[in-house]
Amino acid sequence: MQEIEKWLDHKKVSAKKRESNEEAIKTLAEEISSGNMILTDSFNLEYKLKSPIKSEQPTTQLVFKPRLTIGTVYNHLQGVKPTDADGRLFAYAAALTTNPKDLIKNLEIDDWNIVQAVVVFFL
């Protein structure tokens, strides 16, 4: 839990947002405890996929940036309708990990649940 608190402090996440996302915090803390996720010195979260993506360039981990600019988010939201909640989540996940949305869409559900636990702190 301490590592996630450090990450949230670095991101300046308010107490209210933390309280409303307690489940996401617990999920991320569990991933760190299990060794599937680490917090780097530069405050990136590195997550080892439970189900690596087999493709031309296999993907075994996702690295989440600690911060996003509105310009980066805007670029990833191009073509996503404002009412498309899933599309918006894919766009944020792609922006955070610098991966294409199509790669994010190929995640297994267990991995996607972890990605969502990170993304909620950027919405």
C-alpha positions in Angstrom: 0.0 0.0 0.0 2.9 2.3 0.8 4.2 2.3 -2.8 0.7 3.2 -4.2 0.4 6.0 -1.6 3.8 7.4 -2.8 2.5 7.2 -6.4 -0.7 9.0 -5.5 1.2 11.6 -3.5 3.4 12.3 -6.5 0.3 12.7 -8.7 -1.2 15.0 -6.0 -4.4 12.9 -5.9 -6.8 14.4 -3.4 -8.1 12.6 -0.3 -11.6 12.7 -1.7 -10.6 11.0 -5.0 -8.6 8.4 -3.0 -11.6 7.7 -0.9 -13.9 7.3 -3.9 -11.4 4.9 -5.5 -10.5 2.7 -2.6 -11.1 -0.5 -4.5 -8.7 0.6 -7.3 -6.0 1.4 -4.6 -6.5 -2.0 -3.1 -6.2 -3.6 -6.5 -3.0 -1.8 -7.3 -1.5 -2.5 -3.8 -2.3 -6.2 -4.3 -0.4 -6.2 -7.7 2.6 -4.6 -6.1 2.5 -7.1 -3.2 2.3 -10.0 -5.6 5.3 -8.7 -7.6 3.3 -8.1 -10.8 3.7 -4.3 -10.5 6.5 -2.0 -9.4 6.9 1.7 -8.8 10.1 3.0 -10.5 12.2 5.8 -9.2 10.7 8.1 -11.9 7.2 7.2 -10.6 6.2 5.0 -13.5 4.1 2.0 -12.7 5.4 -1.1 -14.5 2.9 -3.9 -14.8 3.8 -7.4 -15.9 0.9 -8.8 -17.9 -0.7 -12.0 -16.6 -1.6 -12.8 -20.2 1.1 -11.4 -22.6 -0.1 -10.2 -25.9 1.1 -12.4 -28.7 1.5 -10.4 -31.9 4.2 -9.2 -34.3 5.9 -7.5 -31.3 4.9 -9.5 -28.2 4.0 -7.4 -25.2 4.7 -8.7 -21.8 4.4 -5.5 -19.7 2.8 -2.1 -19.7 4.6 1.0 -18.3 2.3 3.8 -17.1 3.5 7.3 -17.0 2.8 9.3 -13.8 1.5 12.3 -15.6 -0.4 13.2 -18.8 -0.8 16.5 -20.7 -4.2 17.4 -22.0 -2.6 17.5 -25.5 -1.6 13.9 -25.3 -5.1 12.9 -24.1 -6.7 15.0 -26.8 -4.6 13.2 -29.5 -5.7 9.8 -28.2 -9.3 10.8 -28.0 -9.6 11.6 -31.7 -12.4 9.6 -33.2 -13.8 8.6 -29.8 -17.4 9.8 -29.3 -18.0 11.7 -26.0 -20.6 9.1 -25.1 -18.3 6.1 -25.7 -17.1 5.4 -22.1 -15.1 2.3 -23.1 -13.4 4.2 -26.0 -12.4 7.0 -23.6 -10.9 4.4 -21.2 -9.0 2.8 -24.1 -7.7 6.2 -25.2 -6.5 7.1 -21.7 -4.8 3.7 -21.3 -3.1 4.1 -24.7 -1.9 7.6 -23.7 -0.6 6.5 -20.4 1.3 3.5 -21.8 2.2 5.0 -25.2 0.7 1.9 -26.8 -1.8 1.9 -29.6 -5.5 1.6 -28.7 -5.7 -1.7 -30.7 -3.0 -3.2 -28.4 -5.0 -2.1 -25.3 -8.1 -3.6 -26.8 -6.3 -7.0 -27.0 -5.7 -7.2 -23.3 -7.3 -10.1 -21.4 -9.9 -9.1 -18.9 -7.7 -9.7 -15.8 -5.1 -7.4 -17.2 -7.7 -4.8 -18.3 -9.1 -4.7 -14.7 -5.6 -3.6 -13.5 -5.3 -1.0 -16.3 -8.6 0.5 -15.3 -7.5 0.7 -11.7 -4.6 3.0 -12.9 -6.7 5.0 -15.4 -9.3 6.1 -12.9 -6.8 8.4 -11.3 -6.4 10.3 -14.6 -10.2 10.9 -15.2 
